[in-house]
Amino acid sequence: MQSSARGNRERVDRVLDTTGRTLIAAGLLLLSFVAYQLWGTGFAESRAQDKLAAEFSRRTTTTIPSVPPTLPQPVVPKKGDIVGKISIPSIDVSKWLIAGVGYEQLKKGPGLFAGSPLPGQLGNVAIAGHRTTYGAPFSRIDEIDTGDVITIQTTVSTYTYVVNKEPRIVAATDIQVVKTKDPTVASLTLVSCHPKWTSKQRIIVTALLQKQETAMPPTTFTTDAVEPEVLNEGWFHDLSALPQTLLLALLLVGIWVGALIIQRTGRSKWMVYPITLAVFAPVLFVFFGYLTRLLPTNL
């Protein structure tokens, strides 16, 4: 009887021990994912921005003819190409701008929506940017005020836009905000998520080109993707990342289980754990990247 009670108590202790370890591991993974979102994505964005800066420098230091053309013609970018640099002094923003607003583009910096004219042209130049991850270029977009200046530097010129309205909130389904309403006016629209850390709504900032009379006819950047839909993408919007996410999850479990088995053979945990961590951490970093692509869009 006493032996049976002791056995039951040991089983309960094992269950509680396993449950506790599982909860601790889950908590550490959750904290790691938060750290990845806050700092890991920022590191990736910083490296991408450096590459864009180098690309812009190469384009602007190429041979310039002795007699420049009277009307320099902008080169229509392809998806993923650099467009220029967007600067918003009032909120300390200075970021290289890329063509496209897909996951791969926005993790490098603010992106120009497909169908938008290029900076300095007639129509609505629509730009999206992250507010909490990948460098959070539009983190303080809600602090922009009427009269603030937004400049966009391209290989052709530098264009100055002046904010004409206070930031406003729209539904995540309102894709009309990134489209051109008046083709005779050169305007700019910035888009990001609202409230912070969610993708429930969108915050919009609009501005007008300071010198409307110099605005050129539109040369719109186009792509095969229907990019305005990115405003309302929910869970599992990028199913191409699902196989890799599952594979990496299984690999992470395998690494952890393998470490536990090796330790039980009598190997010192001071040897097993550092080696396991050295393998586990980079795989976890890549896993978080694919997992992010399955979450709701968080501009």
C-alpha positions in Angstrom: 0.0 0.0 0.0 2.8 2.4 1.0 4.8 1.3 -2.1 1.7 2.1 -4.3 1.3 5.5 -2.8 5.0 6.3 -3.3 4.7 5.2 -6.9 1.7 7.4 -7.5 3.5 10.3 -5.9 6.5 9.8 -8.1 4.4 9.7 -11.2 2.7 12.9 -10.2 6.1 14.5 -9.5 7.3 13.4 -13.0 4.2 14.9 -14.6 4.6 18.1 -12.7 8.3 18.3 -13.6 7.6 17.6 -17.3 4.8 20.2 -17.3 7.0 22.8 -15.6 9.9 22.2 -18.0 7.5 22.4 -21.0 6.0 25.7 -19.7 9.4 27.2 -19.1 10.6 26.2 -22.5 7.4 27.6 -24.1 7.9 30.9 -22.2 11.6 31.1 -23.3 10.6 30.5 -26.9 7.9 33.2 -26.7 10.4 35.6 -25.3 12.9 34.7 -28.0 10.2 35.3 -30.7 9.5 38.8 -29.2 13.2 39.5 -29.1 13.4 38.4 -32.7 10.6 40.7 -33.7 12.1 43.7 -31.9 15.8 43.3 -32.6 16.4 40.4 -34.9 14.3 41.9 -37.7 15.9 45.2 -37.1 19.4 43.7 -37.7 18.2 42.2 -41.0 16.7 45.5 -42.1 19.9 47.4 -41.2 21.9 45.1 -43.4 19.4 45.5 -46.2 19.5 49.3 -45.9 23.3 49.2 -46.2 23.0 47.3 -49.4 20.4 49.7 -50.8 22.7 52.6 -49.9 25.5 51.0 -51.9 23.2 50.4 -54.8 22.0 54.0 -54.8 25.6 55.2 -54.7 26.5 53.1 -57.7 23.6 54.5 -59.7 24.4 58.1 -58.8 28.2 57.9 -59.5 27.9 56.4 -63.0 29.2 58.5 -65.9 27.2 61.6 -66.3 27.1 63.3 -69.7 28.7 66.7 -70.0 25.4 68.2 -71.1 22.6 66.7 -69.0 19.2 66.3 -70.7 16.8 69.1 -70.2 14.1 66.7 -68.8 15.8 63.8 -67.1 13.6 60.7 -67.4 13.2 58.5 -64.4 13.9 54.8 -64.7 10.9 52.7 -63.9 12.0 50.3 -61.1 11.3 46.6 -61.1 10.0 44.9 -57.9 12.8 44.9 -55.3 14.7 47.8 -56.9 15.7 50.9 -55.0 13.5 53.9 -55.6 15.3 56.5 -53.5 15.5 57.8 -49.9 12.6 59.0 -47.8 13.3 61.5 -45.0 10.9 62.8 -42.4 12.9 65.1 -40.1 10.0 65.6 -37.6 10.1 61.9 -36.6 13.8 61.2 -37.4 13.2 59.0 -40.4 15.8 58.5 -43.1 15.3 55.3 -44.9 16.0 53.9 -48.4 12.8 53.2 -50.3 12.2 50.0 -52.3 9.8 49.1 -55.0 7.1 46.7 -53.8 5.2 46.1 -50.5 5.5 42.3 -50.3 7.1 40.6 -47.3 10.5 40.4 -49.0 10.4 44.2 -49.8 9.1 45.6 -46.6 11.7 43.7 -44.5 14.3 45.9 -46.3 12.6 49.2 -45.8 9.6 51.3 -46.7 8.0 50.1 -50.0 6.3 51.8 -53.0 2.9 50.3 -53.9 2.5 48.8 -57.3 0.4 51.1 -59.5 1.9 54.2 -57.8 3.6 57.0 -59.8 7.2 57.6 -59.0 8.2 60.4 -56.6 7.7 63.9 -58.1 5.1 62.7 -60.6 1.4 63.5 -60.8 -0.8 61.1 -58.9 -0.7 59.5 -55.5 2.7 58.1 -54.4 1.7 55.4 -51.9 4.3 54.1 -49.5 4.0 51.4 -46.8 6.3 50.8 -43.9 6.6 48.7 -40.8 5.7 50.3 -37.4 7.1 47.7 -35.0 9.4 45.3 -36.8 12.2 45.4 -39.4 13.6 48.7 -38.2 10.1 50.1 -37.6 10.6 53.0 -40.1 7.1 54.4 -39.4 7.2 53.7 -35.6 6.3 57.4 -34.9 4.0 58.0 -37.9 1.2 59.1 -35.5 3.4 62.0 -34.4 3.5 63.6 -37.9 1.6 66.9 -37.9 0.2 69.2 -40.6 2.9 71.2 -42.2 5.7 68.7 -41.6 8.0 68.1 -44.5 8.7 64.8 -46.2 11.4 64.6 -48.8 12.2 61.8 -51.3 15.6 61.8 -53.0 15.9 59.9 -56.2 18.5 59.6 -58.9 16.6 62.3 -60.8 16.0 64.9 -58.1 14.8 65.5 -54.5 11.1 66.1 -54.1 9.5 67.9 -51.1 6.1 67.1 -49.9 4.2 69.0 -47.2 1.7 67.2 -44.9 -1.7 68.6 -45.5 -3.8 66.7 -42.9 -3.3 65.2 -39.5 -2.9 61.4 -39.4 -6.2 59.5 -39.8 -7.3 55.9 -39.1 -8.9 53.7 -41.7 -10.1 50.1 -41.9 -7.5 47.6 -43.0 -9.8 46.8 -46.0 -9.7 50.4 -47.3 -7.4 50.0 -50.2 -8.7 53.1 -51.9 -6.3 55.2 -49.8 -3.3 54.0 -51.9 -4.9 54.8 -55.2 -4.9 58.0 -57.2 -8.1 60.0 -56.8 -7.0 63.1 -58.7 -4.5 62.5 -61.5 -3.8 66.2 -61.8 -2.4 66.5 -58.3 0.9 65.2 -57.1 0.3 63.7 -53.6 1.9 61.3 -51.2 0.3 58.7 -48.8 2.1 56.9 -46.0 0.5 53.7 -44.7 1.3 51.7 -41.5 -0.5 49.6 -38.9 -2.7 50.9 -36.1 -2.7 50.5 -33.2 0.9 49.5 -32.7 1.6 45.7 -32.5 -1.7 45.0 -34.3 -2.9 44.9 -37.9 -6.5 45.7 -37.0 -6.5 49.1 -38.8 -4.3 51.4 -40.8 -2.9 54.9 -40.0 -2.7 57.2 -43.0 -0.6 60.4 -43.6 -1.2 62.4 -46.7 1.0 65.2 -48.2 1.2 67.3 -51.3 4.2 68.0 -53.6 5.4 71.5 -52.7 5.9 72.6 -56.3 2.9 71.1 -58.2 3.8 73.0 -61.4 7.0 70.9 -61.8 5.3 67.5 -61.4 5.9 65.2 -64.3 3.3 62.9 -65.9 3.1 59.5 -64.1 5.3 56.6 -64.9 3.8 54.0 -62.7 5.7 51.2 -61.1 3.8 47.9 -61.8 4.0 44.3 -60.8 2.1 41.1 -61.4 0.9 41.0 -57.7 -2.2 42.9 -56.6 -0.3 44.6 -53.8 -3.0 46.8 -52.3 -4.4 43.6 -50.8 -1.4 43.6 -48.4 -3.5 46.0 -46.4 -5.8 43.3 -45.3 -3.8 40.0 -45.3 -4.7 37.7 -42.4 -3.3 34.5 -41.0 -1.5 32.1 -43.4 -1.5 34.7 -46.2 1.9 33.3 -47.4 1.3 29.6 -47.6 4.6 29.1 -49.5 6.3 29.5 -46.1 4.3 26.7 -44.4 6.4 23.7 -45.5 9.7 25.3 -44.4 8.1 26.4 -41.1 6.9 22.9 -40.3 10.2 21.3 -41.4 12.2 23.7 -39.2 9.9 23.1 -36.3 10.5 19.4 -36.5 14.3 20.0 -36.8 14.2 22.2 -33.7 12.4 19.4 -31.8 14.8 16.9 -33.1 17.8 18.9 -31.9 16.3 19.4 -28.5 15.3 15.7 -28.1 18.7 14.6 -29.3 20.4 16.8 -26.7 18.3 15.2 -23.9 19.1 11.7 -25.1 22.9 12.5 -25.3 22.8 13.9 -21.8 21.1 10.8 -20.4 24.0 8.7 -21.7 26.1 10.4 -19.0 27.6 13.2 -21.0 28.2 16.4 -19.0 25.4 19.0 -19.5 28.1 21.7 -19.6 29.3 20.1 -22.9 25.9 19.1 -24.4 24.0 22.4 -23.8 26.5 24.9 -25.3 26.9 22.7 -28.4 23.1 22.3 -28.7 22.6 26.0 -28.3 25.2 26.8 -31.0 23.2 24.6 -33.5 19.7 25.5 -32.1 20.0 29.3 -32.1 20.6 29.8 -35.9 17.9 27.3 -36.8 15.5 29.1 -34.5 16.4 32.4 -36.1 15.5 31.1 -39.6 12.4 29.4 -38.2 11.1 32.7 -36.8 11.6 34.3 -40.2 9.3 31.8 -41.9 6.8 31.9 -39.0 6.5 35.6 -39.4 5.3 35.1 -42.9 2.4 33.1 -41.7 1.2 35.7 -39.2 -1.2 38.6 -40.1 0.4 41.4 -42.0 1.8 43.9 -39.5 2.9 46.9 -41.4 
